[in-house]
């Protein structure tokens, strides 16, 4: 069954988040050679001007959360502060904060994972803690220090003499987010320790305040090699497959669809060719149907998102009526977006995707730059033939991003099932549908939302998907999967109702 690609929601956003979660580098547009030299101030100013003008022209609503007058002042301040040659690292830091100033999650500069990867390979050190930071409070998700006072669950109150709230605000300035909850989730996904490295470079040790039964204690903790911490984190999380189907205790079917983009043939076919994903989903549901399972968990935890040409294939297996991921979809025409879609049209796309891109190109060609216009999101019919007709539970957490958030909203709004778990930090009504452009002098990549999407119910509140059945999901990944175990227990308790 063919699907039409409309959103291109995930693209750089989803892949960057997946890179952050894995602790690996994504493409480094500036290149190592550029990092070895200083950029002359006039070139940096040119790129800043290009950045702001292009964002204002192409972003569907750059000033949605930040008034234009404030953005103009920030632009002039940053422009005036470029008074000498700068390294690519310093330019990246400044431009990251400038794009994040708009508080729209899908508008952001590429995080410098390439530079971080080289730093780690070269023996660079970082803070030996994974932290979950929320406002004035930080909990240790996992500690890589020998000090038992920094074990999972410990509360960190200060770092190098400053309260943790000060650090949350400082490091949060690098992260574009529509809400404080989303910024907190992105800080944990990107890694507090990595952001601290981005902000201040290499350190030998850290002074950490820890809450104890008698108040607070300050510890001096040595830094850890970034490569060691990343390797330990990967080993601790295990080699869990990105896509998985199995039967749990009590005969509950479990499906972990993984990212809604291709992780197998991204180089040869492109990351948004859904054929491998469709083959997996079709095989998974046939296995589930063969077991006769009356309950199904679709695990969207930690899912970076992707594109509806993938998620539609999965949802068609459980749909009871025609559906679409958005009740309203508004696009903004610009030269940058036209160039983006011309490049996509040049790729070897499946027929349904090629048709959708042709329609988008035709619609953009008819509009003036700056014009916002509605674009029809086609209804997707339920799958013909066999479908899953048991009870469906979509398991979400704060890290169910982008299209994973839209999938949860679609299941909830069309009543295809119940959402279980934790409220998503990302928003089902959002400025999304990501495109990107490159700065001419620095080569830095910039992502921006070219569209505005409203969840299927029409609810435009700036809030994530609130679960029908809340389940406490402890931070981190301790031995086993207590969040999944709690979800299974909840489903079993409801079977006699």
C-alpha positions as CSV (number, residue, x, y, z in Angstrom):
1,X,0.0,0.0,0.0
2,X,1.6,3.3,-1.1
3,X,1.9,6.3,1.2
4,X,2.6,10.0,0.4
5,X,5.5,11.7,2.1
6,X,4.3,15.0,3.3
7,X,6.0,15.9,6.5
8,X,9.7,15.2,6.2
9,X,9.3,15.9,9.9
10,X,12.4,14.1,11.2
11,X,15.2,14.5,8.6
12,X,18.1,16.3,10.4
13,X,16.2,16.6,13.7
14,X,15.6,12.9,14.1
15,X,19.0,11.8,12.9
16,X,20.8,14.4,15.1
17,X,18.8,13.1,18.1
18,X,19.7,9.5,17.2
19,X,23.3,10.5,17.0
20,X,23.1,12.1,20.4
21,X,21.5,9.0,22.0
22,X,24.1,6.7,20.5
23,X,27.1,9.0,21.3
24,X,28.4,8.9,17.8
25,X,29.3,11.7,15.3
26,X,27.1,12.7,12.5
27,X,28.4,14.5,9.4
28,X,30.6,17.4,10.3
29,X,29.9,20.1,7.7
30,X,32.7,22.4,8.7
31,X,35.3,19.6,8.4
32,X,38.5,19.1,10.5
33,X,40.5,21.4,8.2
34,X,38.2,24.4,9.0
35,X,38.6,23.8,12.7
36,X,42.4,24.2,12.4
37,X,42.1,27.8,11.2
38,X,40.5,31.0,12.3
39,X,37.7,32.6,10.4
40,X,38.1,36.3,9.7
41,X,35.4,38.5,11.3
42,X,33.9,39.8,8.0
43,X,33.2,36.2,7.0
44,X,31.5,35.4,10.3
45,X,29.4,38.5,10.1
46,X,28.4,37.6,6.5
47,X,27.3,34.2,7.7
48,X,25.4,35.7,10.7
49,X,23.5,38.0,8.4
50,X,22.8,35.2,5.9
51,X,21.6,33.0,8.8
52,X,19.2,35.6,10.2
53,X,17.8,36.7,6.8
54,X,17.3,33.2,5.6
55,X,15.7,32.1,8.8
56,X,13.3,35.0,8.8
57,X,12.4,34.3,5.1
58,X,12.1,30.5,5.2
59,X,11.0,29.7,8.8
60,X,7.2,29.3,8.9
61,X,7.1,31.7,11.9
62,X,10.5,32.6,13.4
63,X,8.9,35.0,15.8
64,X,6.2,32.7,17.2
65,X,7.7,32.5,20.6
66,X,10.1,35.5,20.5
67,X,9.1,39.0,19.4
68,X,11.0,40.3,16.3
69,X,12.2,43.3,18.3
70,X,14.0,41.0,20.8
71,X,15.5,38.9,18.0
72,X,16.7,42.1,16.2
73,X,18.4,43.3,19.4
74,X,20.0,39.9,19.8
75,X,21.2,39.9,16.2
76,X,22.7,43.4,16.6
77,X,24.4,42.4,19.9
78,X,25.9,39.3,18.4
79,X,27.0,41.2,15.2
80,X,28.8,43.8,17.3
81,X,30.5,41.2,19.4
82,X,32.3,39.8,16.3
83,X,35.4,41.9,16.7
84,X,38.2,39.6,15.7
85,X,39.0,36.2,14.1
86,X,37.1,33.3,15.6
87,X,37.5,29.5,15.6
88,X,34.8,27.4,14.1
89,X,34.1,26.1,17.6
90,X,33.4,29.6,18.9
91,X,31.3,30.4,15.8
92,X,29.3,27.2,16.4
93,X,28.7,28.1,20.0
94,X,27.5,31.6,19.2
95,X,25.3,30.5,16.3
96,X,23.8,27.6,18.2
97,X,22.6,30.1,20.9
98,X,21.3,32.6,18.2
99,X,19.1,30.0,16.5
100,X,17.9,28.6,19.8
101,X,16.9,32.1,20.9
102,X,13.7,31.7,19.0
103,X,12.5,28.8,21.2
104,X,11.2,26.6,18.4
105,X,12.6,23.1,18.6
106,X,12.7,22.3,14.9
107,X,14.9,25.4,14.2
108,X,18.4,24.7,15.3
109,X,22.0,24.6,14.2
110,X,23.6,21.1,13.8
111,X,25.2,20.1,17.1
112,X,29.0,19.6,16.5
113,X,29.0,15.9,17.0
114,X,31.9,15.6,14.6
115,X,34.1,17.9,16.7
116,X,33.0,16.1,19.9
117,X,33.9,12.7,18.3
118,X,37.4,13.9,17.4
119,X,37.8,15.4,20.9
120,X,36.8,12.0,22.5
121,X,39.1,10.1,20.2
122,X,42.0,12.4,21.1
123,X,41.7,11.6,24.8
124,X,39.5,14.6,25.8
125,X,37.8,14.5,29.2
126,X,34.3,15.3,30.4
127,X,32.1,15.3,33.5
128,X,31.6,11.7,34.6
129,X,27.8,12.0,35.1
130,X,24.6,11.6,33.1
131,X,22.1,14.1,34.6
132,X,18.4,14.8,34.3
133,X,18.0,18.5,34.9
134,X,14.7,20.1,35.6
135,X,14.7,23.7,36.6
136,X,16.5,23.9,40.0
137,X,17.0,20.2,40.4
138,X,19.3,17.6,38.8
139,X,19.3,13.9,39.4
140,X,22.1,11.5,38.5
141,X,20.8,9.1,35.8
142,X,24.1,7.2,35.8
143,X,27.4,7.9,37.4
144,X,30.8,6.9,36.0
145,X,32.6,8.0,39.1
146,X,33.9,5.7,41.8
147,X,32.2,7.8,44.5
148,X,29.1,6.0,45.8
149,X,27.6,9.4,46.7
150,X,27.2,10.0,42.9
151,X,25.2,6.8,42.2
152,X,22.0,6.8,40.2
153,X,19.3,8.8,41.9
154,X,21.6,11.2,43.8
155,X,20.7,14.9,43.6
156,X,23.3,17.3,42.4
157,X,22.8,20.8,43.8
158,X,25.7,22.7,42.4
159,X,28.6,22.6,40.0
160,X,31.9,24.5,40.5
161,X,30.2,26.8,43.1
162,X,27.2,27.7,41.0
163,X,23.7,26.3,41.6
164,X,22.4,23.7,39.2
165,X,19.6,26.1,38.0
166,X,22.3,28.5,36.8
167,X,23.9,25.8,34.7
168,X,20.5,24.7,33.4
169,X,19.8,28.2,32.1
170,X,23.3,28.6,30.6
171,X,23.5,25.2,28.9
172,X,19.9,25.3,27.9
173,X,20.6,28.4,25.8
174,X,22.3,26.0,23.2
175,X,19.0,24.1,22.8
176,X,16.0,25.2,20.8
177,X,12.8,24.2,22.6
178,X,9.2,25.4,22.7
179,X,8.8,24.6,26.4
180,X,11.0,24.1,29.5
181,X,10.0,20.4,29.6
182,X,11.2,19.9,26.1
183,X,14.4,21.8,26.8
184,X,15.0,19.5,29.8
185,X,14.5,16.4,27.7
186,X,16.8,17.7,24.9
187,X,19.5,18.5,27.5
188,X,19.4,14.9,28.7
189,X,19.4,13.5,25.2
190,X,22.3,15.6,24.0
191,X,24.1,15.0,27.3
192,X,24.7,17.4,30.1
193,X,28.4,16.5,30.0
194,X,28.7,17.1,26.3
195,X,27.0,20.5,26.6
196,X,29.3,21.4,29.4
197,X,32.3,20.5,27.1
198,X,30.7,22.6,24.3
199,X,30.4,25.5,26.7
200,X,33.7,25.4,28.5
201,X,36.1,23.0,26.9
202,X,38.3,20.4,28.6
203,X,38.5,20.1,32.4
204,X,40.6,18.0,34.8
205,X,38.1,17.9,37.7
206,X,34.8,19.3,38.9
207,X,33.4,20.5,42.2
208,X,30.0,18.9,42.7
209,X,27.5,19.7,45.4
210,X,25.4,16.6,46.4
211,X,22.4,16.6,48.6
212,X,22.8,14.3,51.6
213,X,20.7,13.4,54.6
214,X,22.4,16.1,56.6
215,X,22.3,18.9,54.0
216,X,24.8,19.1,51.1
217,X,28.3,17.9,50.6
218,X,30.8,19.3,48.0
219,X,33.0,16.7,46.3
220,X,35.9,17.1,44.0
221,X,35.5,14.6,41.2
222,X,38.1,13.9,38.5
223,X,37.0,14.1,34.9
224,X,36.7,10.9,32.8
225,X,37.9,10.3,29.2
226,X,34.9,11.0,26.9
227,X,35.7,7.9,24.9
228,X,35.6,5.7,28.0
229,X,32.3,7.2,29.2
230,X,30.7,6.9,25.8
231,X,31.8,3.2,25.5
232,X,30.6,2.5,29.0
233,X,27.2,4.1,28.3
234,X,26.8,2.0,25.1
235,X,27.7,-1.2,26.9
236,X,25.4,-0.4,29.8
237,X,22.5,0.2,27.5
238,X,23.3,-3.0,25.7
239,X,23.0,-4.1,22.1
240,X,19.2,-3.8,22.0
241,X,17.9,-3.8,18.4
242,X,16.4,-0.7,17.0
243,X,13.4,-2.6,15.6
244,X,12.0,-5.5,17.6
245,X,8.9,-7.8,17.8
246,X,8.3,-10.4,20.4
247,X,5.7,-11.9,22.8
248,X,5.9,-10.9,26.5
249,X,4.6,-12.6,29.5
250,X,0.9,-13.1,29.5
251,X,0.8,-13.3,25.7
252,X,1.2,-9.5,25.2
253,X,2.6,-8.7,21.8
254,X,5.5,-6.1,21.8
255,X,6.5,-4.0,18.8
256,X,9.4,-1.6,18.9
257,X,9.3,0.0,15.4
258,X,12.4,2.1,15.9
259,X,13.1,5.4,14.0
260,X,10.7,6.3,11.3
261,X,13.4,6.5,8.7
262,X,15.7,4.0,7.1
263,X,18.7,3.0,9.2
264,X,19.8,0.2,6.9
265,X,20.3,1.6,3.4
266,X,20.5,5.3,4.1
267,X,23.6,5.7,1.9
268,X,22.3,3.8,-1.1
269,X,18.6,4.5,-1.0
270,X,18.4,7.6,1.3
271,X,17.2,7.7,4.8
272,X,13.6,8.3,3.8
273,X,13.1,5.3,1.6
274,X,10.4,3.3,3.5
275,X,10.8,-0.1,1.8
276,X,13.0,-1.7,4.4
277,X,10.8,-0.4,7.2
278,X,7.6,-1.5,5.5
279,X,9.0,-5.1,5.1
280,X,9.8,-5.2,8.8
281,X,6.4,-3.9,9.9
282,X,4.5,-6.2,7.6
283,X,6.5,-9.2,8.9
284,X,6.1,-8.1,12.5
285,X,2.3,-7.9,12.3
286,X,2.0,-11.2,10.6
287,X,4.0,-12.7,13.5
288,X,1.7,-11.0,16.0
289,X,-1.5,-12.1,14.2
290,X,-0.2,-15.7,14.2
291,X,0.0,-15.7,18.0
292,X,-3.5,-14.4,18.5
293,X,-2.3,-11.8,21.0
294,X,-5.2,-9.8,22.4
295,X,-3.0,-6.9,23.6
296,X,-0.2,-5.0,21.8
297,X,2.4,-2.6,23.1
298,X,3.9,-0.2,20.5
299,X,7.0,1.1,22.2
300,X,7.8,4.7,21.2
301,X,10.2,5.4,24.0
302,X,13.4,7.0,23.0
303,X,12.2,7.2,19.4
304,X,13.7,10.2,17.6
305,X,10.9,10.4,15.0
306,X,11.2,10.6,11.3
307,X,8.6,10.7,8.5
308,X,4.9,9.8,8.1
309,X,5.6,7.7,5.0
310,X,7.0,5.2,7.5
311,X,4.6,5.6,10.5
312,X,1.5,5.5,8.2
313,X,2.6,2.0,7.1
314,X,2.5,0.9,10.8
315,X,-0.7,2.7,11.8
316,X,-2.6,1.2,8.8
317,X,-2.2,-2.2,10.5
318,X,-4.2,-1.0,13.6
319,X,-6.5,1.7,12.1
320,X,-10.2,1.4,12.3
321,X,-10.9,4.3,10.0
322,X,-9.0,6.6,7.6
323,X,-6.5,8.8,9.4
324,X,-3.9,11.5,9.0
325,X,-1.2,12.8,11.3
326,X,-2.4,16.4,11.1
327,X,-5.8,18.0,10.9
328,X,-4.2,21.1,9.4
329,X,-0.9,21.6,7.7
330,X,0.3,25.1,6.7
331,X,3.4,25.7,4.6
332,X,5.4,28.9,3.9
333,X,6.8,29.5,0.5
334,X,10.4,30.7,0.2
335,X,13.3,30.3,-2.2
336,X,15.2,28.2,0.4
337,X,12.3,25.7,0.7
338,X,12.0,25.5,-3.1
339,X,15.6,24.7,-3.4
340,X,15.3,22.1,-0.7
341,X,12.5,20.3,-2.5
342,X,14.2,20.6,-5.9
343,X,17.1,18.7,-4.3
344,X,14.7,16.0,-2.9
345,X,13.0,15.7,-6.3
346,X,16.4,14.8,-7.8
347,X,16.7,11.7,-5.7
348,X,15.6,8.2,-6.6
349,X,12.3,8.2,-4.7
350,X,9.6,5.5,-4.5
351,X,6.7,6.5,-6.7
352,X,4.3,7.6,-4.0
353,X,7.0,9.9,-2.4
354,X,8.0,11.3,-5.8
355,X,4.3,12.2,-6.4
356,X,4.1,14.0,-3.1
357,X,7.2,15.9,-3.8
358,X,5.9,16.9,-7.2
359,X,2.7,18.2,-5.6
360,X,4.7,20.2,-3.0
361,X,7.0,21.7,-5.7
362,X,3.9,22.6,-7.8
363,X,2.2,24.3,-4.8
364,X,5.3,26.2,-3.9
365,X,5.8,27.4,-7.4
366,X,2.4,29.0,-7.4
367,X,3.0,31.1,-4.2
368,X,4.9,34.3,-3.6
369,X,7.8,34.2,-1.1
370,X,6.6,34.7,2.4
371,X,3.1,33.4,1.6
372,X,1.6,30.8,4.1
373,X,-0.9,28.5,2.5
374,X,-2.8,25.3,3.5
375,X,-1.5,22.1,2.0
376,X,-3.8,19.0,2.0
377,X,-2.8,16.1,4.1
378,X,-4.4,13.0,2.5
379,X,-6.4,10.6,4.6
380,X,-4.7,7.2,4.9
381,X,-7.1,4.2,4.7
382,X,-6.7,1.2,7.0
383,X,-4.8,-1.6,5.5
384,X,-6.7,-3.9,3.1
385,X,-7.0,-7.5,4.2
386,X,-5.7,-8.7,7.6
387,X,-5.2,-6.1,10.3
388,X,-4.5,-6.2,14.0
389,X,-7.8,-5.8,15.9
390,X,-6.8,-6.3,19.5
391,X,-6.2,-3.7,22.2
392,X,-3.3,-1.3,21.4
393,X,-1.2,0.6,24.0
394,X,1.3,3.2,22.7
395,X,4.1,3.5,25.3
396,X,5.7,6.9,25.4
397,X,8.3,8.8,27.4
398,X,9.8,12.3,27.3
399,X,12.1,11.1,24.6
400,X,9.4,10.2,22.1
401,X,10.2,13.0,19.6
402,X,8.9,14.4,16.4
403,X,6.9,11.9,14.4
404,X,6.9,9.5,17.3
405,X,4.9,12.2,19.2
406,X,2.6,12.5,16.2
407,X,2.1,8.7,16.1
408,X,1.0,8.8,19.8
409,X,-1.4,11.7,19.1
410,X,-2.9,9.9,16.1
411,X,-3.5,6.7,18.1
412,X,-5.0,8.7,20.9
413,X,-7.1,11.1,18.8
414,X,-8.6,8.4,16.5
415,X,-9.0,6.1,19.5
416,X,-7.0,3.3,17.8
417,X,-5.6,2.6,21.3
418,X,-4.5,4.1,24.6
419,X,-1.3,6.1,25.3
420,X,0.6,4.7,28.3
421,X,3.6,6.0,30.1
422,X,5.0,9.5,30.4
423,X,3.9,12.8,28.7
424,X,6.0,13.5,25.6
425,X,8.2,16.5,25.8
426,X,7.8,17.1,22.0
427,X,4.6,18.6,20.7
428,X,2.0,17.0,18.4
429,X,0.9,20.6,17.4
430,X,4.1,22.2,16.4
431,X,6.3,24.2,13.9
432,X,7.8,21.3,12.1
433,X,8.3,19.7,8.6
434,X,12.0,20.3,8.7
435,X,14.2,21.6,5.8
436,X,17.7,22.9,6.0
437,X,20.3,25.2,4.5
438,X,24.1,25.6,4.7
439,X,25.9,28.8,5.7
440,X,28.2,29.8,2.8
441,X,31.5,30.6,4.7
442,X,31.5,28.2,7.6
443,X,29.6,25.3,6.1
444,X,27.5,25.0,9.2
445,X,24.1,23.3,8.7
446,X,20.9,25.0,9.8
447,X,17.5,23.3,10.3
448,X,14.3,25.2,10.1
449,X,10.5,24.3,10.2
450,X,8.8,25.2,6.9
451,X,5.4,24.2,8.1
452,X,2.9,24.3,11.0
453,X,1.0,21.2,11.9
454,X,-2.0,20.7,14.1
455,X,-2.7,17.3,15.7
456,X,-5.6,15.3,14.4
457,X,-8.0,16.4,17.2
458,X,-7.4,20.1,16.3
459,X,-6.0,20.9,19.7
460,X,-3.4,23.7,19.3
461,X,-2.2,23.8,22.9
462,X,1.6,24.0,23.3
463,X,1.8,20.7,25.2
464,X,3.0,17.2,24.6
465,X,0.8,14.0,24.3
466,X,-0.6,13.4,27.8
467,X,-1.0,9.6,28.4
468,X,-4.4,8.1,29.0
469,X,-2.7,5.8,31.5
470,X,0.3,7.4,33.3
471,X,3.1,5.0,34.2
472,X,6.1,6.1,36.2
473,X,9.3,5.6,34.1
474,X,12.4,5.9,36.1
475,X,15.3,7.9,34.6
476,X,18.1,6.0,33.1
477,X,18.3,2.4,32.1
478,X,18.8,0.2,35.2
479,X,19.0,-3.6,34.9
480,X,15.9,-4.9,33.2
481,X,13.2,-2.6,32.0
482,X,11.0,-1.5,34.9
483,X,8.9,0.8,32.7
484,X,7.9,-2.0,30.4
485,X,7.3,-4.3,33.4
486,X,5.0,-1.7,34.9
487,X,3.1,-1.3,31.6
488,X,2.7,-5.1,31.3
489,X,1.3,-5.3,34.8
490,X,-1.1,-2.4,34.1
491,X,-2.4,-4.1,30.9
492,X,-2.9,-7.4,32.8
493,X,-4.8,-5.6,35.6
494,X,-7.3,-4.2,33.0
495,X,-8.0,-7.5,31.2
496,X,-11.1,-8.3,33.3
497,X,-12.6,-4.8,33.0
